[in-house]
Amino acid sequence: MGAGSTVESPGLVRVPRQGPPRLVGRTLLEHLGLSALPPGVASLEALLASAGFHRQDGDPRVWEKEDRAVLAGEEALGDGDALWWTFPLAWSDEETRRRVRYLGMASHDLRGSLANVRSYAALLLNGRVPLEPKVQRGLETILRNADRSIAFSQDFFDSSRADLGSLACERDRQALLPILDAAVEKQRAAATAANVSLVLDVDPLGTLPEVVVDGARIQHALEAFILYQLTRAQPGEVVRLRAHPGGARVRVEVRRDGVPLSDEDASAVFHREERAFREKKLEDPLRVFLARQEVEAHGGSVGVETDAGGSALFLSLATVQADELAPPAALQA
């Protein structure tokens, strides 16, 4: 089993609105090295602490104890109960664990420095200090580059954590439409600058299903798809975000109506290194690759389709079914 990979069977504890937590099988006890649930434990954090685990630096959802580590989280159930779950993380060696900690430290230091640069540039641009036009343009450039660097560094460290099976996902049961709408609105200015129409093409009378996802992760993935299409769109083309429910899964696609992708480009969409070397840039290849990692962390899948009228990048996610117990989050497919 590779570094950071998870076993298939989670450890589960159901927490009713009234009464003590109840084990669902004994797998969770095996994960934590316990013979029984400690009496009086009122939270997942207290349970893990009572078993001798502590949070890992750089990732609040990973808990460690000597030579073992678990991914742990809590899900709200539709009837008001809650579910505590654990997945054991199998580390190949101590060096892998050190790499995850190192990534957390590097991310904190680098993004902190960039955030300081951005804050001072924004402070000088707040209008309280008169600025010469040349200085104003220079500070605006600094601000744009700081935002771009912060976003890129976040994607780089998130993708690196995902490579190690340690991408944090805070999953909740939620409506899909607000996630789609937020992704479109976030990239509205970029579409306007490119003279491209960006449309949320969803039937207002239709009902989109609920999903159990980290909304920020899925929104990021959709924004990555949108930006990919915008960078290839010609002025006047249309980029549409659509959703197609289908039973247990929902497909969400970002389609560009226009000249379709070549077979070579379509086959390389989700390959970060191949695209980076070919295109001689890192940001978009990494961003789209991370989108794939984020979707797969939810048990979903991604793909590309082309036809004579355009091209679509799509993702597929499980939907919440009636009377279905939503599964716990898995970090890496």
Secondary structure as the mmCIF struct_conf table of DSSP 4:
data_model
#
loop_
_struct_conf.conf_type_id
_struct_conf.id
_struct_conf.beg_label_comp_id
_struct_conf.beg_label_asym_id
_struct_conf.beg_label_seq_id
_struct_conf.end_label_comp_id
_struct_conf.end_label_asym_id
_struct_conf.end_label_seq_id
TURN_TY1_P TURN_TY1_P1 ALA A 3 GLY A 4
STRN STRN1 SER A 5 THR A 6
BEND BEND1 GLU A 8 SER A 9
HELX_LH_PP_P HELX_LH_PP_P1 PRO A 10 PRO A 10
STRN STRN2 GLY A 11 VAL A 15
BEND BEND2 ARG A 17 GLY A 19
STRN STRN3 ARG A 22 VAL A 24
BEND BEND3 GLY A 25 ARG A 26
HELX_RH_AL_P HELX_RH_AL_P1 THR A 27 LEU A 32
TURN_TY1_P TURN_TY1_P2 GLY A 33 GLY A 33
BEND BEND4 SER A 35 ALA A 36
HELX_LH_PP_P HELX_LH_PP_P2 LEU A 37 PRO A 38
TURN_TY1_P TURN_TY1_P3 PRO A 39 GLY A 40
BEND BEND5 SER A 43 SER A 43
HELX_RH_AL_P HELX_RH_AL_P2 LEU A 44 SER A 50
TURN_TY1_P TURN_TY1_P4 ALA A 51 GLY A 52
STRN STRN4 HIS A 54 GLN A 56
TURN_TY1_P TURN_TY1_P5 ASP A 57 GLY A 58
STRN STRN5 ASP A 59 LYS A 65
TURN_TY1_P TURN_TY1_P6 GLU A 66 ASP A 67
STRN STRN6 ARG A 68 ALA A 76
TURN_TY1_P TURN_TY1_P7 GLY A 78 ASP A 79
BEND BEND6 GLY A 80 GLY A 80
STRN STRN7 ALA A 82 ALA A 90
BEND BEND7 SER A 92 ASP A 93
HELX_RH_AL_P HELX_RH_AL_P3 GLU A 94 LEU A 124
TURN_TY1_P TURN_TY1_P8 LEU A 125 LEU A 125
BEND BEND8 ASN A 126 VAL A 129
HELX_RH_AL_P HELX_RH_AL_P4 PRO A 133 ASP A 163
TURN_TY1_P TURN_TY1_P9 LEU A 164 GLY A 165
STRN STRN8 ASP A 172 ALA A 175
BEND BEND9 LEU A 176 LEU A 176
HELX_RH_AL_P HELX_RH_AL_P5 LEU A 177 LYS A 186
TURN_TY1_P TURN_TY1_P10 GLN A 187 GLN A 187
HELX_RH_AL_P HELX_RH_AL_P6 ARG A 188 ALA A 193
TURN_TY1_P TURN_TY1_P11 ALA A 194 ASN A 195
STRN STRN9 SER A 197 LEU A 200
TURN_TY1_P TURN_TY1_P12 PRO A 204 LEU A 205
BEND BEND10 GLY A 206 GLY A 206
HELX_LH_PP_P HELX_LH_PP_P3 LEU A 208 PRO A 209
STRN STRN10 GLU A 210 VAL A 213
HELX_RH_AL_P HELX_RH_AL_P7 GLY A 215 ARG A 232
HELX_LH_PP_P HELX_LH_PP_P4 ALA A 233 GLN A 234
TURN_TY1_P TURN_TY1_P13 PRO A 235 GLY A 236
STRN STRN11 VAL A 238 GLY A 246
TURN_TY1_P TURN_TY1_P14 GLY A 247 ALA A 248
STRN STRN12 ARG A 249 ASP A 257
BEND BEND11 GLY A 258 VAL A 259
HELX_LH_PP_P HELX_LH_PP_P5 PRO A 260 SER A 262
HELX_RH_AL_P HELX_RH_AL_P8 ASP A 263 ALA A 268
TURN_TY1_P TURN_TY1_P15 VAL A 269 PHE A 270
HELX_RH_AL_P HELX_RH_AL_P9 ARG A 272 GLU A 279
TURN_TY1_P TURN_TY1_P16 LYS A 280 LYS A 280
BEND BEND12 LEU A 282 LEU A 282
HELX_RH_AL_P HELX_RH_AL_P10 GLU A 283 ALA A 297
TURN_TY1_P TURN_TY1_P17 HIS A 298 GLY A 299
STRN STRN13 SER A 301 ASP A 307
TURN_TY1_P TURN_TY1_P18 ALA A 308 GLY A 309
STRN STRN14 GLY A 310 ALA A 318
HELX_LH_PP_P HELX_LH_PP_P6 THR A 319 GLN A 321
TURN_TY1_P TURN_TY1_P19 ALA A 322 ASP A 323
HELX_LH_PP_P HELX_LH_PP_P7 GLU A 324 ALA A 329
BEND BEND13 LEU A 331 LEU A 331
#
